[in-house]
Amino acid sequence: MIPNTPSSFSSERLSLLYHISQTFNSTLELEQVLNLVIDEVVSNLHAERGFVMLREAGGKFIFKAARGIDQKTIEDPEFQISYGIVEQVVKDEKPILTSNAQSDSRFSSRMSVIHLGLRSILCAPLLIKEKVIGAIYVDNRLQSGIFSEADLELLNAIAASAAIAIENARLYQIAVEKGRMERELEMASRVQSSLIPQVLPQISRWDFAARWIPARQVSGDFYDYFPVDGGQVGMVIGDVVDKGMPASLFMVYSRSIIRASMASAVHPRDGISTVNRLICADDAYGMFLTLVYAQIDPQSG
């Protein structure tokens, strides 16, 4: 089904729209979809240039594709079009046609139209569930009157199919990124688990038991055992503020600092002072560590 198709369309144009819709949905790679969209629009409307802009999370519209009739990428697209026309299309959620922007009273006074020598322009919103996610803009700087009302209807119909294809590609990209992050989190969890002691100290007259269960896949909580000078054993229980990946990274960093500082410290208080100084010196994000440290001398018990 081709969305928003005018009943006045000829069978030839309906066939064209069906072909274009199939082309748009032939891939889920967002960049490919965007280039397919603009190439099809420029080719079928006999435009000189075409641009696709998408709304980002902050509401700003960013150029995602800019191509000429030769299907080559246009450099610095932000300086090539009339933003005023795009802004009006986005605001009104309706397409715009001007046969000659130089003499069109709506746009002729705009500096971009004057300086860029813009003439024939078509622009249509990309709508998903009555929400504007972007816009398609095509023009011809050399000829006036090359676009008709029928072309405006065609661009609007193409934009409807394009919006669905772009949104599907976006959702697919989000799903792929989510899957990648989940795999990375799983790997991070394995790495962090490997840093937690797997074997407890064996010291006469002492019994040790420990269990580590992170609140999420990774955690800022940890414990550790390690040998220190004089045949003694250092023991640590630490809790980094917050949870998740930032806390786990800070935990790995803190563990390394603790081990390096305590292994050669003359006295535990000297080692802890060094740990505190080094961690505070590199803490640029306001994270902190709550720490309990104990040291066992197997000889004295």
C-alpha angles and dihedrals in degrees: 000000000000111000124228095006114167114237088227092068115118121236088253093058092043088054089048092051091049090052092047092048090052090049092051092051095046091095139027095207104114097215091050091048091051093049091047090051096052095040091053092047095049092045098047096042094043090233126162096224140006136199135190120201125187130197113246127210093272092053096255119132114235128192109247100168133018119172140163130220087271089060091243121137116259113227122228094008092177089074096046107069144047108263089191091068092047091048091052092049091050093046096047095034087222132113122252131214126189120176092197119008090189091069100025107111090215094062111009093097094053113110093222091055092049098044097041094043092231117184123155111035136172123182130174134179123243104228130191115180091339091308120119110231096169147318141255116221126185130172149163118221095189105049134047125212098019093128123069136191087262088057089051090054091047093051091049091051092047089049090055091055092041092053091056093047092047093048091049090050090048092051090047090051090051091049092049091048091048090051091049091050091049090052090048091048090050090051091046089051091053092048092049092047089054089057092058110088111263094191123049122223116271107218125159114254091009128103121196131193129173140169129186121196116167118218088227134013088289130022147191094227118097146151130205144185124200140158119258132191116296095035093284127138123233119210126196135187112185137179121191116205114258128008140256131043099336091052092046092051090049089048092054091048092047093047091055092048092048094050094047094045099044098042094072102024115129090215130012092242090057091051093047090049089054091048091051093048095048096045093047092047092058100036103109096158102055095252119146140189130227108209139187116191128185132174125206125202106204090199097058096026 
